[in-house]
Amino acid sequence: MPLTSPPTSRYPAGVNRFECRTCPYQYALDRTYFERKEMKRKEVADVLGGKDEWKNAESMPAQCPAEGCEGDRAFFFQLQIRSADEPMTTFYKCSVCDARWREN
């Protein structure tokens, strides 16, 4: 956690420092520290099936909700993602623009 100490004769503008929140340790920053690090996205498995999730999906007439898309057919599949006494959730994918949406 960077903090600024009051000005001294050695550091007229003050000194930034890191301080430990649980002990009295302090580390004075006497120069500028800069490091650029590219973060790599973690590879995660697609819960709904990944690239093949729409491979065997049925299709039906459905108006695409995407702005500017005139698609009138969508692939769909249903999953029970809530409790058993509630209806299944239907996932749709537009056959024209690949927009995705769901109902219930």
Buried (B, 14 or more C-beta within 10 A) or exposed (E): EEEEEEEEEEEEEEBBBEEEEEEEEEEEEEEEEEEEEEEEEEEEEEEEEEEEBBEEBEEEEBEBEBEEBEBEEBBBBBEEEEEEEEEBBBBBBBBEBEBBBEEE
